[in-house]
Amino acid sequence: MTNIKNDGPTPLRNSMPSFASVIIDADGNRRGEFAAVLQPRADKAQNPVTMDWWTTQPEVWAAATTGAEPAEVVMPRFSRLG
C-alpha cells in the first residue's frame, strides 16, 4: 500500500513531496514500512488550485514537507523495502 502527497494533479508538471508505503502479506501481517519526504523537483511547479487546498491542511502539509531529502538519496532506501 502506498500513499502519496503531491503539489498538483500530474507528475508531468508537479512534485510529490512525500510518500509512505507498507508491505502487508496475504495473511494481513505487516512486513515492512517506509516513509520519506522528498525535495521538490526544480523542473516542476506547484499547482495553484492544489496549493489553495493545502492551505486548509497546514499540519499535514508541514509533515509532508519537513525534513526533505533528495530523491537520489531516498529512492535507493525505498528500493530495499521488503
CORRA-V187425 format. One record per residue. N is the residue number from 0. RES is the residue in one letter. NEAR is the number of other C-alpha atoms within 8 Angstrom. Layout:
# CORRA-V187425
n-><N | N>
res-><RES | RES>
near-><NEAR | NEAR>
This chain:
# CORRA-V187425
n-><0 | 1 | 2 | 3 | 4 | 5 | 6 | 7 | 8 | 9 | 10 | 11 | 12 | 13 | 14 | 15 | 16 | 17 | 18 | 19 | 20 | 21 | 22 | 23 | 24 | 25 | 26 | 27 | 28 | 29 | 30 | 31 | 32 | 33 | 34 | 35 | 36 | 37 | 38 | 39 | 40 | 41 | 42 | 43 | 44 | 45 | 46 | 47 | 48 | 49 | 50 | 51 | 52 | 53 | 54 | 55 | 56 | 57 | 58 | 59 | 60 | 61 | 62 | 63 | 64 | 65 | 66 | 67 | 68 | 69 | 70 | 71 | 72 | 73 | 74 | 75 | 76 | 77 | 78 | 79 | 80 | 81>
res-><M | T | N | I | K | N | D | G | P | T | P | L | R | N | S | M | P | S | F | A | S | V | I | I | D | A | D | G | N | R | R | G | E | F | A | A | V | L | Q | P | R | A | D | K | A | Q | N | P | V | T | M | D | W | W | T | T | Q | P | E | V | W | A | A | A | T | T | G | A | E | P | A | E | V | V | M | P | R | F | S | R | L | G>
near-><6 | 7 | 7 | 9 | 9 | 10 | 12 | 14 | 8 | 6 | 8 | 5 | 10 | 14 | 13 | 12 | 15 | 13 | 12 | 11 | 10 | 11 | 10 | 11 | 8 | 5 | 5 | 6 | 7 | 9 | 9 | 9 | 10 | 9 | 8 | 10 | 13 | 13 | 10 | 8 | 6 | 5 | 5 | 10 | 8 | 11 | 10 | 7 | 7 | 11 | 11 | 8 | 8 | 9 | 7 | 6 | 8 | 8 | 6 | 7 | 9 | 8 | 7 | 10 | 12 | 7 | 5 | 10 | 10 | 8 | 8 | 6 | 8 | 11 | 8 | 8 | 8 | 8 | 6 | 6 | 8 | 5>
